[in-house]
């Protein structure tokens, strides 16, 4: 799902960026789901998630900001991310190391202990990645959020309203 947005805030772009930056500093210590983000006076990226948990499947906003009538016009898109590309990359990368370590069992003359460690670590990482991908795909998130949560945050913090 992808939704285009156009918002107007009465704050100028620099004041808006400074206010959002101050709010993000406050939110670093909060627990539970809320809006996180980064940006400058020209662009912003906000996401709705729990602190410390970012698997790519969260609601996120990417927007550009520009001065407009003494305030700031925010134009961008809100979309639901997908976690699977991360897990495909993770398992492909770790799987390559695992296959290489298996090859060393037959070709190399390394000691048994070295081969066990060199094969064991990627095997465990691969098992963790496959388990996480399976659980992410089959279990719905606790609180997936909606685009409205990000829009409410902007309305509350910088008085951004639909344009």
Protein Blocks (a to p, Z undefined) as FASTA:
>chain_A
ZZddddddfbdfklmmmmmmmmmmmmmmpgcjdddddddfkbccdddddehiaghpaccd
ddddddeehiacdddddddddfklmmmmmmmmmmmmmmmmmmmmmmmmcdfklmmmmmmm
mmmmmmmmmmmmmmmmmpccfblopfklmmmmmmmmnopacZZ
